[in-house]
Amino acid sequence: MLKEMNSNKNNEKPKKTATVQETIDALVEKAHDALCAMDDFDQEKVDNIVHQMAMAGLDQHMRLAKMAFDETGRGVWEDKAIKNMFATEEIWHSIKNDKTVGIINDDHERQLITVAEPLGILAGVTPVTNPTSTTLFKSLIAVKTRNPIIFAFHPQAQKSSEEAARVVRDAAIAAGAPEGVIQWIEEPSLEATTALMNHPRVASVLATGGPGMVKAAYSTGKPALGVGPGNGPAYIEKTANIKRAVNDIVLSKTFDNGMVCATENSVIIDTEIYAEVKKEMLARKVFFIKKADQKALADAMYDPKRGGVKGPIAGMSAVKIAKLAGIDVPEDTKVLAAELNVVGPDNWLSAEKLCPVISVYKSKDHKDGFRIANDLLHFGGLGHTAAIHTLDDDLATQYGIEMKASRVLVNTPSALGGIGNLYNEMIPSLTLGTGSWGKNSVSHNVSSFDLLNIKTIAKRRNNMQWIKLPRVYFEKTSVRYLGSMPGIKRVFIVADPAMIELGYVDKVLGELKRQPAGIEYQLFSVTESDPTTDTVEKGTAQMNNFQPDTIVALGGGSPMDAAKGMWLFYEHPDASFFGAKQKFLDIRKRTYKFEKPTKAQFVAIPTTSGTGSEVTPFAVITDAKTHVKYPLADYALTPDVAIVDSQFIESLPKRTISYAGLDVLTHAIESFVSNMASDYTRPWSLQAIKLVFENLTASYNGNLQAREEMHNAATIAGMAFANAFLGVNHSIAHKLGGEFGLPHGLAIAITLPHVIRYNFKEPRKLTTWPKYEYFRADEDYAEIARYIGLTGKNNEELKEALVQKIIELAHSVDVTLSLKANGVDKKHFDEKVDELAELAYEDQCTTANPKEPLIGELRQIMIDEYDGKGVEE
């Protein structure tokens, strides 16, 4: 008060605070300047800006997910990371080839020219349930169409939403976008959001949020794209694949704790299979509450006056909801289920839930099942999503015709099927229109602007898979192929010093010099055990000066990976390590891709029996600045020729034999249980496993025939994991090896028993891949055990026999399976384990694991392997 009096006394005018309307006016004015600035942008410039935004958002997907979880307290952190990846990778893949600037179609015969123009300034309203992913998604589609966007974020998610917008805004500006292209209200309020949506210079509203906010958007008198509530039913018809159907529903209900609006809210089960489905649900940790507890659960969850779930319920875990209702459930409960026979306000448990709770109905026949599903849609879910699980295609189509739903999903988890592209061919989106049934202007997954009600029947599909391999030459002395291989004139050889000392480089040169026209060559020596970005840059510079037409990588994993990195950047000088290291859900859709090499052919000659790099599209490169190992993966990294010649491994050190051999075993086991394993890859995995168990110990003890078999096993395992990929065993080992300086094969071996035991258990989080129809890692490990002659009364005994067999094999080659025994300092470990668990989750190998890990679970695996818990006495 004294300062205020003094200020007046000195005739100083108090600083004027801008009103809400003035703040909105300033944002709109800046957005209008951006709109004008983008008017003459061409398609190439727009696409480059959006691409940079997608990569920036993808790069920060984990951090943004953690921020969203920490700020809102809702859902599952790891699932939010997947949603952020979806909002960047899948959305970019979907829109990257869309023409959105100028003339987008010129039909000469019909004389029709279609021209694309931006709508204008957009108001973007985002929800608390999906704050960062929705912000990323709306930013990408707005800038792709040259529309500046101003966000009004949900107050409970303001900080994380702002950061998501800031990440893509900064990337956009750095790529040439005007400053006002992405903005937001910094002090959220209902008054500010209302002023933004109703501003006369705002052209359209993208509204995702509660019914009140969406209704307000449609009341502005201007075009609006919003969403409606979802109370989606899932009908499990009597011909359904029951394991797959239950797996899909549990996956869906637990994905971000059920907050995706397309998630199933009720299950309708034909009476003929009701008992079997219920048994499978119980096995998947679905807890059926007593009828006497239904009122307590409904009272805890719903606010009948407001007409929906109470605010804190959305995204809350099943266990917490049960405790809130005073219901005792096991701590490993994934979903709560209530068996009902009515739909409507007489039992609010039949309404939309936004959490891992589901109502269950028994249907007498198809007609009754359809009736219940329609009743549920009419109780708060009209126009949104309905699902059916059946092997009867005609019935699925009839269901789709009869349901008043914009998305009818067949044999699909609704949460992930509804947002499109992961399990079907629908447009990927995080704004799901419900058509006129749900009082929306669109009835499809939002990616373009129209007012049509478009009904989509989307049937589940498996991702197309293929086998990609180089030409493989094997048997002792097969290096002689170099003497007649076509297209060789200028050869760049990448090897480590040992290859020179052992005379192996001379052997290769001797064969190359048999080329009729002669050759020129240069040699690059890799001195590191783990190649870094610095080494790759040096080798690339030497390649650029020499301009080779053939690259020969001779050695173990390090020279091979280094040579692949050099090849990559030699072929593509503008390539980005930042882009190359980005994680992906599907290698075919990865956000950053390399074109096929054209300057040089790549020949891989392994001199250790471990990495399989000679036949894979992978290279592990360590960032020289952060010392973090990144597994780069792109089909452009697959060698053209692999020469598997056992003469190069006859003098291997025993330690190298043991570590490399255990690495081979892990490649084979992980590729066999991978969610991307197929009938084409599994025979390779099994053969490699058999060869390792039969030959590693003898190879270690000097048997040359066994060494040749191990050399073959390494390549065969490489062929398997090149096409089926790996899992968290490698994710963890990459991070442990990089942090503590452990040889890769050692880190792999220490981790293997713990990962098998972890993967064998019923997952808390189910993995996402259409081909992986139900959790089967327990069956897969048992099959491996039987294949190598182990016995057991059940899968548990077979799995444990396999683990013990692995421990015995490791000990037979003098490998002790604990971090402690291999010199890892406990204090150093304790300081880093949390960070390493997060990095392991981010590792590319994690996505193919047979169950989706939680970061805390990865951390516990690392803690257990420090002392060798359950492995070393």
SVG drawing of the C-alpha trace seen along z (x, -y; Angstrom):
<svg xmlns="http://www.w3.org/2000/svg" viewBox="-34 -13 84 97">
<polyline fill="none" stroke="black" stroke-width="0.4" points="0.0,0.0 2.9,-2.3 4.5,-1.7 1.2,-2.4 0.8,-5.7 4.4,-6.7 3.7,-5.8 0.7,-8.1 2.6,-10.8 5.3,-10.7 2.6,-10.9 3.6,-7.5 0.7,-5.8 -0.1,-2.2 0.7,0.4 -2.4,1.3 -3.2,5.0 -4.6,6.2 -8.2,7.4 -9.1,10.9 -10.5,9.4 -7.3,7.4 -5.2,10.6 -7.3,12.5 -7.2,9.7 -3.4,9.6 -3.2,13.4 -5.5,13.2 -3.7,10.3 -0.4,12.2 -2.1,15.3 -3.5,13.2 0.0,12.0 1.1,15.7 -1.9,16.6 -0.8,13.9 2.8,14.9 2.0,18.6 -0.2,17.6 2.7,18.0 4.2,21.1 4.5,24.0 3.8,27.6 7.5,28.5 8.0,25.8 4.8,26.7 5.7,30.4 9.2,29.7 7.9,27.6 5.4,30.3 8.0,33.0 10.3,31.1 7.4,30.6 6.6,34.4 10.2,35.3 10.5,32.7 7.3,34.0 8.4,37.6 11.8,36.9 10.1,35.5 7.3,38.1 8.5,39.5 9.1,36.2 5.8,34.8 4.0,38.0 5.6,37.7 4.6,34.1 1.0,34.9 0.9,37.7 2.6,35.7 0.3,32.7 -3.0,34.5 -2.5,37.6 -4.5,39.5 -3.9,42.6 -0.7,44.5 2.5,42.6 3.8,45.2 0.6,45.3 0.7,41.5 4.1,41.9 2.5,44.2 -0.2,41.7 2.4,39.0 4.2,41.3 0.8,42.0 0.1,38.2 3.4,37.7 4.5,40.8 1.1,42.2 -0.3,38.8 2.7,37.7 2.7,41.0 -1.0,40.5 -0.8,36.8 2.7,36.5 1.7,37.1 -1.5,35.1 -1.6,32.2 -2.9,29.2 -1.4,26.2 -2.6,24.6 -3.7,26.9 -4.2,30.4 -6.0,32.0 -6.0,31.1 -8.4,33.4 -7.7,32.3 -10.4,34.6 -13.1,33.1 -11.5,29.7 -11.7,29.7 -9.1,28.0 -9.1,28.3 -7.4,25.6 -6.7,25.9 -6.9,22.8 -6.6,22.5 -9.7,22.0 -8.1,19.3 -7.3,18.9 -8.3,22.0 -9.2,22.1 -8.0,25.4 -9.6,26.7 -7.9,29.6 -8.9,32.1 -7.4,33.1 -7.5,36.7 -5.2,36.5 -3.5,33.1 -0.1,33.5 -1.1,35.9 -4.1,33.9 -2.0,30.7 0.6,32.4 -2.1,33.8 -4.0,30.6 -0.8,28.6 0.4,31.0 -2.9,31.0 -3.3,27.2 0.1,26.3 -0.2,28.9 -3.2,26.9 -1.5,23.5 -3.9,22.6 -2.5,20.8 -3.9,22.2 -4.5,20.6 -5.0,23.1 -7.2,22.9 -5.9,25.7 -7.7,27.5 -6.6,25.7 -5.7,29.0 -3.2,29.7 -2.0,26.2 1.8,26.8 2.1,30.1 -0.1,28.8 1.9,25.6 5.2,27.6 3.8,29.8 2.8,26.8 6.1,25.1 8.1,28.1 6.3,28.2 6.1,24.4 9.8,24.0 10.5,26.7 8.1,25.0 9.6,21.6 13.1,23.0 12.0,24.6 10.6,21.3 7.1,20.9 6.0,17.5 6.0,16.8 2.3,16.7 1.6,20.1 1.0,21.8 0.0,19.8 -2.0,20.4 -3.8,18.6 -1.3,18.4 -3.9,17.8 -6.7,20.2 -10.3,19.3 -13.7,20.0 -14.0,16.3 -10.8,16.4 -11.8,19.7 -15.2,18.3 -13.7,15.0 -11.3,17.0 -14.0,19.3 -16.3,16.3 -13.7,13.9 -14.9,12.7 -11.5,13.3 -11.4,17.0 -12.5,19.1 -13.2,22.5 -13.0,24.3 -11.3,27.7 -13.0,28.7 -12.0,31.8 -13.2,31.9 -16.3,32.2 -19.9,31.9 -20.3,28.4 -17.2,27.1 -18.0,28.9 -21.6,27.5 -20.2,24.0 -18.0,24.5 -20.9,25.4 -22.8,22.4 -20.4,19.9 -22.1,19.6 -19.0,20.7 -17.8,24.0 -16.7,26.3 -15.2,29.7 -15.9,31.5 -16.5,34.8 -19.3,36.4 -19.4,38.8 -18.9,42.5 -20.6,45.4 -19.4,48.0 -20.6,51.6 -18.5,54.7 -20.4,57.8 -18.6,61.1 -20.6,63.3 -20.6,67.1 -18.1,67.8 -15.5,65.3 -11.9,66.1 -12.3,65.9 -8.7,65.5 -8.2,62.7 -11.4,61.0 -10.7,60.9 -7.1,59.8 -8.4,57.0 -10.9,55.8 -8.4,55.9 -5.8,54.2 -8.2,51.5 -9.7,50.9 -6.2,50.7 -4.7,48.5 -4.2,45.2 -6.7,46.6 -9.6,46.4 -9.5,42.6 -9.6,43.0 -13.3,42.1 -13.6,45.0 -12.8,47.6 -15.4,50.3 -17.8,49.5 -19.8,52.7 -19.4,56.3 -22.3,58.3 -21.6,62.1 -23.7,64.8 -25.0,67.2 -23.4,70.3 -19.9,68.9 -20.6,66.8 -18.9,69.1 -15.8,69.6 -15.4,65.8 -15.8,65.1 -13.2,67.7 -10.8,66.1 -11.5,62.6 -10.8,63.8 -7.5,65.3 -6.6,61.9 -7.2,60.3 -10.7,58.9 -12.5,58.8 -16.2,59.4 -17.8,57.5 -20.7,58.8 -24.2,57.6 -24.5,56.2 -21.5,53.9 -22.8,52.4 -24.6,49.5 -21.5,48.6 -19.4,48.7 -21.9,46.6 -22.1,44.0 -18.4,43.8 -18.1,43.3 -21.1,41.2 -22.7,37.9 -26.3,38.5 -27.1,34.8 -24.3,33.9 -25.0,37.0 -21.5,38.7 -18.5,39.9 -17.1,37.7 -14.0,35.7 -11.3,37.7 -12.6,41.1 -11.4,40.6 -8.1,42.4 -8.1,43.8 -6.9,47.5 -9.3,50.3 -7.7,50.9 -8.1,47.3 -11.7,47.1 -12.5,50.3 -10.9,48.8 -12.9,45.6 -16.1,47.7 -15.0,49.8 -14.7,53.0 -11.8,55.4 -10.0,56.6 -6.6,58.2 -3.8,55.7 -3.1,57.1 -6.7,56.4 -6.7,54.8 -10.4,54.2 -13.5,54.2 -16.6,55.9 -20.2,55.6 -22.8,58.1 -26.0,56.2 -29.3,56.8 -30.6,53.3 -29.4,50.3 -30.2,46.7 -30.3,44.4 -31.7,47.1 -28.1,48.4 -25.5,45.8 -22.8,48.5 -24.3,49.0 -23.1,45.5 -19.7,44.1 -16.9,44.8 -13.5,43.4 -11.7,45.8 -11.0,49.6 -14.5,50.6 -16.8,52.5 -20.4,53.7 -21.2,57.2 -24.4,58.4 -25.6,61.9 -27.4,62.1 -29.8,64.9 -29.1,64.7 -27.9,62.3 -31.1,60.3 -30.8,59.8 -27.1,58.9 -27.9,56.3 -30.7,54.9 -28.5,54.5 -25.7,52.8 -28.2,50.4 -29.7,49.6 -26.2,48.8 -25.5,46.5 -28.7,44.7 -27.7,44.2 -25.0,41.7 -23.0,43.2 -24.9,42.4 -22.7,41.9 -19.4,42.9 -18.1,46.4 -19.3,50.0 -17.3,53.2 -18.0,56.8 -15.8,59.9 -16.9,62.7 -15.6,65.0 -18.8,64.5 -18.1,61.8 -21.7,61.4 -22.8,60.9 -20.1,58.3 -21.4,56.4 -25.0,56.6 -23.9,55.4 -22.2,52.4 -25.3,51.6 -27.6,51.7 -25.5,49.8 -25.9,46.0 -22.2,45.6 -19.6,43.8 -17.0,46.5 -17.9,50.1 -14.8,52.1 -14.5,55.8 -12.2,58.0 -10.3,55.0 -9.5,53.4 -11.8,50.3 -9.4,47.8 -6.6,48.4 -8.9,49.4 -11.1,46.3 -8.2,43.9 -7.4,45.6 -4.5,47.1 -3.0,49.3 -5.4,52.2 -7.3,51.2 -7.1,48.8 -9.2,45.9 -7.8,42.4 -5.5,42.0 -6.9,39.2 -7.3,38.0 -10.6,36.2 -13.3,38.7 -16.5,37.3 -19.9,38.7 -22.0,37.3 -25.4,35.9 -26.3,38.7 -23.8,37.2 -24.6,33.6 -21.3,33.4 -20.5,31.9 -18.5,34.9 -18.9,38.6 -15.4,39.8 -11.9,39.5 -11.1,35.9 -8.4,35.1 -10.4,33.0 -13.3,30.7 -16.8,31.7 -20.3,32.0 -21.1,35.5 -22.0,38.3 -19.7,41.1 -20.1,44.5 -17.1,46.7 -17.0,50.4 -13.3,51.2 -12.2,54.8 -9.1,55.9 -6.1,56.6 -2.6,57.9 0.2,55.7 1.8,56.9 5.2,58.5 8.0,59.6 11.5,61.2 14.4,59.0 17.9,60.4 21.1,59.9 22.7,62.6 24.4,64.9 27.5,66.9 28.6,69.5 31.0,72.3 34.7,72.1 36.8,70.1 33.6,68.5 35.5,65.2 36.7,66.2 33.4,64.8 35.0,61.3 37.3,62.3 34.3,62.6 31.7,60.3 30.5,57.7 30.7,54.0 33.9,53.7 36.5,51.1 37.0,48.8 36.8,50.6 36.6,49.0 37.5,51.5 36.3,50.9 38.0,53.2 39.6,53.0 43.3,53.3 43.0,57.0 41.9,57.8 45.1,56.2 47.3,58.0 45.7,61.4 46.2,61.0 42.5,61.1 42.5,57.8 45.3,59.2 43.1,62.3 40.3,60.1 42.6,57.9 44.1,61.0 40.7,62.1 39.7,58.6 42.9,58.3 41.7,61.3 39.2,58.9 40.1,58.9 40.2,55.1 42.0,54.6 40.9,52.5 41.8,49.4 41.2,49.5 41.4,47.6 41.4,48.9 39.6,47.4 40.5,48.8 37.9,48.7 39.6,48.7 36.5,48.5 34.6,51.4 31.4,49.3 31.5,47.1 30.5,43.4 29.1,40.7 32.6,39.2 34.0,42.3 31.1,42.5 31.7,38.8 35.5,39.4 34.8,42.5 32.2,40.7 34.5,37.9 37.1,40.4 34.5,42.1 33.4,38.8 37.0,38.1 37.6,41.6 34.1,42.2 34.0,46.0 31.6,48.2 32.0,51.1 32.2,51.0 33.6,54.1 33.0,54.4 35.3,56.9 35.1,57.7 32.7,58.0 29.7,55.9 31.7,52.7 33.3,52.4 30.1,53.6 28.0,51.0 30.5,48.3 30.6,49.2 26.9,49.1 26.7,45.7 29.4,44.4 27.5,46.0 24.3,44.3 25.8,40.8 27.9,41.3 24.8,42.2 22.7,39.4 24.9,36.4 21.9,34.5 20.8,37.3 20.2,36.6 21.4,38.8 18.7,37.1 16.1,38.5 17.8,41.8 17.8,42.5 14.0,41.9 12.0,44.8 9.1,46.2 6.2,48.5 6.3,49.8 9.5,49.7 7.5,49.2 5.9,46.0 8.8,44.6 8.9,40.8 12.5,40.6 13.4,42.8 16.4,43.2 16.3,43.8 17.8,47.0 21.6,46.7 22.8,46.1 26.5,45.1 28.0,48.2 27.3,51.9 27.9,53.2 29.6,56.5 29.6,57.7 32.2,60.3 31.7,61.2 34.7,62.3 32.8,63.0 29.9,65.2 27.4,62.9 25.9,59.8 24.2,61.1 24.8,57.6 25.8,59.0 22.1,59.8 20.2,57.1 19.0,53.6 20.4,52.5 23.5,50.6 24.2,49.6 25.9,46.3 26.9,44.4 26.2,40.7 29.7,39.2 28.2,36.4 25.8,38.3 27.4,41.7 23.9,43.2 23.7,46.2 21.1,45.9 20.1,48.9 19.5,47.4 17.1,49.4 16.3,48.9 16.1,51.3 18.6,49.0 21.2,50.4 20.8,54.1 24.0,55.3 23.8,56.3 26.1,59.4 27.0,61.4 30.0,63.7 29.9,66.2 33.3,67.7 34.4,69.7 38.1,69.4 37.9,65.9 36.7,67.1 39.1,70.0 41.5,67.9 38.9,65.9 39.7,65.2 37.7,67.4 36.0,64.4 34.8,63.2 33.4,66.6 31.5,66.8 30.0,63.3 29.2,63.5 27.6,66.9 25.3,65.8 24.3,62.8 23.4,65.2 21.2,67.2 19.4,64.1 18.8,63.0 17.2,66.3 15.1,66.5 13.9,62.9 13.0,63.1 11.1,66.3 8.9,64.7 8.7,61.3 5.2,59.9 6.4,59.7 7.6,63.3 6.0,65.3 6.0,68.7 8.9,67.5 11.2,66.4 10.5,68.9 12.2,71.9 15.4,69.8 15.1,68.9 14.7,72.5 17.6,73.7 19.9,71.1 18.9,71.9 19.6,75.6 23.0,74.9 24.0,72.7 23.2,75.2 24.9,78.0 28.1,76.1 28.9,73.1 30.7,74.9 32.7,77.0 33.5,73.9 34.7,72.1 37.0,75.1 38.6,75.0 36.5,77.3 36.7,75.8 33.7,77.7 31.7,76.3 33.0,72.8 31.8,73.1 28.3,74.2 28.3,71.2 29.2,68.9 26.2,70.3 24.0,69.9 24.9,66.2 23.8,65.5 20.7,67.6 19.7,65.8 20.4,62.5 18.1,63.5 15.4,64.2 15.7,60.9 16.2,58.8 12.6,59.6 11.0,60.3 13.0,57.8 14.0,58.2 12.7,57.1 13.5,55.6 16.5,57.9 18.4,55.8 16.8,52.6 18.2,53.1 21.6,54.4 22.1,51.5 21.8,49.1 23.7,51.1 26.6,51.7 26.7,48.0 26.7,46.7 29.0,49.2 31.3,50.1 30.2,53.8 30.7,55.8 27.4,56.1 27.3,59.9 28.0,59.9 25.2,57.4 22.9,59.4 23.7,62.7 23.3,61.2 19.9,59.9 18.5,62.9 17.3,65.1 15.5,62.2 13.7,61.2 12.5,64.7 11.0,64.9 9.5,61.4 8.1,62.0 6.6,65.4 4.3,63.8 0.9,62.5 1.5,58.9 0.2,55.8 0.2,54.1 -0.6,56.0 1.5,55.4 0.1,53.6 0.5,55.4 -2.4,56.8 -0.6,60.1 -0.1,60.8 -3.7,61.9 -3.2,62.8 -0.4,63.1 1.6,66.2 5.1,65.7 4.5,68.4 3.7,70.9 6.6,69.7 9.2,70.3 7.8,73.7 8.0,74.5 11.7,73.6 12.3,75.8 10.6,78.8 12.4,78.2 15.8,78.6 14.7,81.7 13.8,80.3 10.9,81.7 8.3,80.4 4.8,81.0 3.6,77.6 4.7,74.3 6.1,73.0 8.4,76.0 9.5,75.9 10.3,72.2 12.3,72.7 14.1,75.7 15.1,73.4 16.4,70.7 18.5,73.3 19.8,74.6 20.9,71.0 22.6,70.5 24.5,73.8 25.5,72.8 26.8,69.4 28.8,71.0 30.2,73.6 31.9,70.7 33.0,68.9 30.4,66.2 29.0,65.1 25.5,63.7 25.4,60.6 26.4,57.0 28.1,57.0 30.4,59.9 31.4,58.1 32.6,54.9 29.6,52.6 29.9,50.2 26.7,50.2 26.7,46.5 27.0,45.8 24.3,48.3 21.9,46.8 22.4,43.3 21.7,44.3 19.1,47.1 16.0,44.8 17.4,43.0 18.5,46.3 15.0,47.8 13.5,44.8 16.1,45.0 15.5,48.7 11.8,48.1 12.6,45.6 15.0,48.1 13.8,49.2 13.9,52.9 11.2,52.4 8.3,52.1 8.6,55.8 8.6,57.3 5.8,59.8 4.3,57.6 4.5,53.8 6.8,53.1 6.3,50.5 9.3,48.4 9.1,49.6 9.3,53.2 12.4,52.5 13.9,50.9 13.2,54.0 14.8,56.3 18.0,54.2 17.9,54.3 17.5,58.1 20.4,58.6 22.7,56.5 23.1,59.4 22.0,62.1 18.8,62.7 17.5,66.1 20.4,66.8 23.7,66.7 23.8,68.3"/>
</svg>
